[in-house]
Amino acid sequence: MILIALAAACAAASPIDDYFPLIPGTRLTYVDGNGLQMVEEVGKPVELPRNETATPKSFSVSGRSSGSELFRNENDTAYYVGYSDGKGKHLSEPQPRLRVGSGKMEWQYVSDVPSELGPVSCRVRGDSSKGPRRKVLDREIETLIVHVTSQLGSDAQRVEVRDDVIYGKGIGMIEMTEATKAQGQTVKKVLKLVKFEPPEG
């Protein structure tokens, strides 16, 4: 019993849960550079095949739902495992979205992502490291600095995306700058956290 309790305590104290919390009922509201509002809400865990579970994060933009993504935290890594829409759950091979450790952490993966023209190759590299403490909304918290580069497709049709993200301990993502380069043009998008609502009770 003591060993089980210790194992449970270690699991609960996992650093990935600090920076990528999956607590049902949590709502985060972001605003982009044009004032457009996006809301992210964590749902209740859902069952998957092979006796596994995942936690959905639903997204809405200006009140209109854009579906939900499914995540699972294991050890030091948050994995994306698929998405859910009105037609059901669409699962994929687990893909690392974030790693958290005592020092700099890195990850990479290669996969195919669906598109209107069929599957497109996707290559991703990411790294994370501790950032400075900063005030976020009504609190001062520790931060995590994350850089992720993605390449979709190849040759002239290749799309390159760079995400520079700041995560806040106990909150999740607090700021993101995304630059998408396609056909020689780069489009930037910025999201900033403006409201954090933990679950009631």
C-alpha positions as CSV (number, residue, x, y, z in Angstrom):
1,M,0.0,0.0,0.0
2,I,2.8,2.4,0.8
3,L,4.5,1.8,-2.5
4,I,1.2,2.3,-4.3
5,A,0.7,5.6,-2.5
6,L,4.2,6.8,-3.3
7,A,3.8,5.9,-6.9
8,A,0.5,7.8,-7.1
9,A,2.1,10.8,-5.4
10,C,5.0,10.8,-7.9
11,A,2.5,10.6,-10.8
12,A,0.5,13.5,-9.4
13,A,3.6,15.6,-9.1
14,S,4.6,15.1,-12.7
15,P,6.0,18.4,-14.2
16,I,4.0,17.9,-17.4
17,D,0.8,18.2,-15.4
18,D,2.1,21.6,-14.1
19,Y,2.5,23.1,-17.5
20,F,-0.1,21.1,-19.5
21,P,-2.9,20.6,-17.0
22,L,-5.8,18.4,-18.1
23,I,-8.3,19.3,-15.4
24,P,-11.9,19.0,-16.6
25,G,-13.8,22.2,-16.4
26,T,-10.8,24.5,-16.9
27,R,-11.5,27.4,-19.3
28,L,-8.8,29.6,-20.9
29,T,-9.7,32.6,-23.0
30,Y,-7.2,34.1,-25.6
31,V,-7.3,37.1,-27.8
32,D,-5.4,37.5,-31.1
33,G,-3.8,40.6,-32.6
34,N,-7.2,41.5,-34.3
35,G,-9.2,41.2,-31.1
36,L,-10.7,37.8,-32.1
37,Q,-11.4,35.7,-29.0
38,M,-10.7,32.0,-28.7
39,V,-11.8,29.8,-25.8
40,E,-10.3,26.5,-24.8
41,E,-12.1,24.2,-22.4
42,V,-10.9,20.9,-20.9
43,G,-13.5,18.2,-20.9
44,K,-14.0,15.0,-19.0
45,P,-11.7,12.0,-20.0
46,V,-13.1,9.7,-22.7
47,E,-12.4,6.0,-23.2
48,L,-10.3,4.8,-26.2
49,P,-9.6,1.4,-27.5
50,R,-7.1,-0.9,-25.6
51,N,-8.5,0.4,-22.3
52,E,-6.8,3.8,-22.7
53,T,-8.2,7.2,-22.0
54,A,-7.7,10.7,-23.3
55,T,-8.8,14.2,-22.3
56,P,-10.5,16.4,-24.8
57,K,-9.7,20.1,-25.3
58,S,-12.5,21.9,-27.1
59,F,-12.0,25.1,-29.0
60,S,-14.4,27.9,-30.0
61,V,-13.6,31.1,-32.0
62,S,-16.0,34.0,-31.4
63,G,-18.5,31.5,-30.0
64,R,-18.3,29.0,-32.9
65,S,-17.0,25.6,-32.1
66,S,-14.0,24.3,-34.0
67,G,-14.0,20.8,-32.6
68,S,-11.8,19.2,-29.9
69,E,-8.3,17.6,-29.7
70,L,-7.5,14.6,-27.6
71,F,-4.5,14.5,-25.2
72,R,-2.9,12.2,-22.7
73,N,-0.1,13.1,-20.3
74,E,2.5,10.4,-19.6
75,N,5.6,10.8,-17.5
76,D,7.3,14.0,-18.8
77,T,5.4,14.3,-22.1
78,A,2.0,15.5,-23.3
79,Y,0.8,13.5,-26.3
80,Y,-1.8,14.4,-29.0
81,V,-3.7,11.2,-29.8
82,G,-6.4,12.4,-32.2
83,Y,-9.4,14.7,-32.5
84,S,-13.2,14.5,-32.1
85,D,-16.0,16.0,-34.2
86,G,-19.6,15.4,-34.9
87,K,-18.8,12.2,-36.7
88,G,-16.9,10.6,-33.8
89,K,-13.3,10.2,-32.6
90,H,-10.4,10.1,-35.1
91,L,-7.3,8.6,-33.5
92,S,-3.7,8.9,-34.6
93,E,-0.4,7.5,-33.4
94,P,0.6,9.5,-30.2
95,Q,2.5,12.6,-31.1
96,P,4.5,14.5,-28.5
97,R,3.3,18.1,-28.1
98,L,5.3,19.1,-25.1
99,R,8.1,17.7,-22.8
100,V,9.0,19.1,-19.4
101,G,12.1,18.3,-17.3
102,S,14.6,19.9,-15.0
103,G,16.7,21.1,-18.0
104,K,16.3,21.6,-21.7
105,M,14.1,18.9,-23.3
106,E,13.8,18.1,-27.0
107,W,11.4,16.0,-29.1
108,Q,10.7,15.2,-32.7
109,Y,8.4,13.1,-34.8
110,V,7.4,12.4,-38.4
111,S,3.9,11.6,-39.4
112,D,1.2,12.0,-42.0
113,V,-1.6,14.5,-41.5
114,P,-4.9,14.5,-43.4
115,S,-5.6,17.1,-46.0
116,E,-8.1,17.7,-48.9
117,L,-5.6,16.2,-51.2
118,G,-4.8,13.1,-49.0
119,P,-2.2,12.5,-46.4
120,V,0.7,15.0,-46.2
121,S,4.0,14.4,-44.5
122,C,4.7,16.4,-41.4
123,R,8.1,16.8,-39.6
124,V,8.2,18.4,-36.2
125,R,11.0,19.4,-33.9
126,G,10.5,21.0,-30.5
127,D,12.4,22.1,-27.4
128,S,11.5,23.5,-24.0
129,S,13.4,25.1,-21.2
130,K,12.6,27.0,-18.0
131,G,11.9,30.7,-18.4
132,P,11.8,33.6,-15.9
133,R,9.0,34.1,-13.4
134,R,6.5,36.6,-14.7
135,K,3.1,38.1,-13.7
136,V,0.2,36.5,-15.5
137,L,-3.2,38.0,-14.8
138,D,-3.5,38.1,-11.0
139,R,-0.5,35.9,-10.1
140,E,3.2,35.6,-10.4
141,I,4.3,32.2,-11.8
142,E,7.1,30.1,-13.2
143,T,7.2,29.8,-17.0
144,L,8.4,27.4,-19.7
145,I,9.7,28.6,-23.0
146,V,8.9,26.3,-26.0
147,H,10.0,26.5,-29.6
148,V,8.4,24.2,-32.2
149,T,9.1,24.0,-36.0
150,S,6.9,22.1,-38.4
151,Q,7.3,21.3,-42.0
152,L,4.3,20.1,-44.0
153,G,4.7,18.6,-47.5
154,S,7.7,19.0,-49.7
155,D,9.2,20.9,-52.6
156,A,7.3,24.0,-53.8
157,Q,4.2,23.2,-51.8
158,R,6.0,23.0,-48.5
159,V,4.6,24.9,-45.6
160,E,6.8,25.8,-42.6
161,V,5.4,26.8,-39.2
162,R,7.3,28.1,-36.2
163,D,5.6,28.4,-32.9
164,D,7.2,30.3,-30.0
165,V,5.1,29.5,-26.9
166,I,5.1,30.4,-23.2
167,Y,3.5,28.1,-20.7
168,G,2.7,29.1,-17.2
169,K,2.9,26.8,-14.2
170,G,-0.6,25.8,-13.0
171,I,-2.3,27.4,-16.0
172,G,-1.1,26.1,-19.4
173,M,-0.3,28.2,-22.5
174,I,-0.2,31.9,-21.7
175,E,1.2,33.3,-25.0
176,M,1.9,32.1,-28.5
177,T,3.5,33.6,-31.6
178,E,3.1,31.6,-34.8
179,A,4.7,32.3,-38.1
180,T,3.5,30.3,-41.2
181,K,5.5,30.5,-44.4
182,A,4.0,29.3,-47.6
183,Q,4.8,30.1,-51.3
184,G,7.4,32.8,-50.2
185,Q,5.0,34.6,-47.9
186,T,4.9,34.6,-44.1
187,V,1.8,35.2,-42.0
188,K,2.1,35.8,-38.2
189,K,-0.5,35.2,-35.5
190,V,-0.3,36.1,-31.8
191,L,-2.5,34.7,-29.0
192,K,-2.4,36.0,-25.5
193,L,-4.2,34.7,-22.4
194,V,-6.8,37.2,-21.1
195,K,-8.8,35.0,-18.7
196,F,-8.2,31.9,-16.7
197,E,-11.1,30.0,-15.1
198,P,-10.3,27.0,-13.0
199,P,-13.1,24.4,-12.4
200,E,-15.7,25.4,-9.9
201,G,-15.4,23.8,-6.5
